């Protein structure tokens, strides 16, 4: 339709089919004629339709709720543009043992001045934009005065000292029969009754075992055995307030995923700390969590300290490291808690210490998030099975690469890291470029980006008749799929197909689509 000069809004109806979850690419072309010349402008984005955020939990955060934030909703718009569909309200509460505040303006335990009308306003702004607002709450933290009045509710070291974090947050007993457990479950229920869409249940990674005082005796509490029951009680309580209320539990350093992965929660969330330091170890966390949970989506809280304003790291080097880490997590089938506020990045476990992103990097990050939305079913479908170590590299013949540098499934620096995912309808290949990198630690900045690679050919055993082969990458201006020229070739196990890939910058996804 012809339009005149100036700002014009055009609404295009989109009738989404009735699906549980599906992603879509959106491409817009604008032809401009100024009387002497014609030119074309193009832009793209993505959207998905889902019955619940658990299908693809693109997790973000908010932590700034001061009185000065009233009517400042740039953060809600940033979250919308990043397609973040579930947002943690971090340290929004009055106290860890009493979440809802007694007054509109209050001071939190860390000394920050907060405003509850701001919290409600930001919560409503996110909900209007289709994102769920999740209330942070530590499952066992209380202030000293709370413990002093109820010493039998606490957990203690064997020497009799109470467990605590920074001498401010004291660890309470989460055993099923503990009065604290009933207390904190009720606090979480009240938060959802007040308008939150669910609860983020935090723990600190310690203690793993502790002593409680019960009926004049000391008993050892195994917290890993207590968490699944606590998760179930909280989920039951919040569901009574809101049927679709969500729940996320923090497995600090992957502990205790072995007991919690199958619990009644909407995703498996892992806060990553050393000794998990290498990119390939992130993939291992994701693979094992998916297996143990029966296919739940996996979120990694992988903080990048190079973005801290006081780090002294050049912005470009921080961005170089971040883009490789994002590629590794997304290609592995995981989600990354990294972004929030008004385009800020998490640098540590205390979210107010987040750091701003440069506008140029915001554009790149948005393209990555467009990519994982558009191709969500290729990245995160629960039917996907990781066969990287069985199909490619070593003695395996199903997928073979020829390239100027090694292409291996081991995720080593100096190589191209290959991942292979099997699906009944397609075979999906991911290539993450680690060439030119001396350091494969995920949390560190990188002096330079990986060296772009060309001349990569791939031969794949065609286990079924092939309809086409397509490549897509978030590393260029166009994330649309490109159909590759395919040649049928002999293969020792039957029929093979051979194709050459476009230039690999950081991450490329290739999918072999089978015929119906």
Secondary structure, 3 states (H helix, E strand, C coil): CCCCCCCCCCCCCCCCCCCCEEEEEEEEEEEEECCCCEEEEEEEEEEEEECCHHHHCCEEEECCCCHHHCCCCHHHHHHHHCCCCEEEECCCCCCCCCCCCCCCEEECCCCCEEEHHHHHHHHHHHHHCCCEEEEEEECCEECHHHHHHCHHHECECCCCCECEECCCEEEECCCCCCHHHHHHHHHHHHHHHCCCCEEEEECCCCCCEEEEEECCEEEEEEHHHHHHHHHHHHHHHHHHHCCCCEEEEEEECCECHHHHCCCCCCCEEEECCCCCCEHHHHHHHHHHHHHHHCCCCEEEECCCHHHCCCCCCCHHHHHHHHHHHHHHHHHCCCEEECEECCCEECCCCCHHHCEECCHHHHHHHHHHHHHHHHCHHHHHCCCCEECHHHHECCCCCCEEEECCCCEECCCCCCCEEEEEEEECCEEEEEEEECCCCCCCECCCCCCCCCCCECCCEEEEECCCCEEEEEEECCCCCCCCCEECCCEEEEECCEEEEEEECCCECCEEEEEEEECC
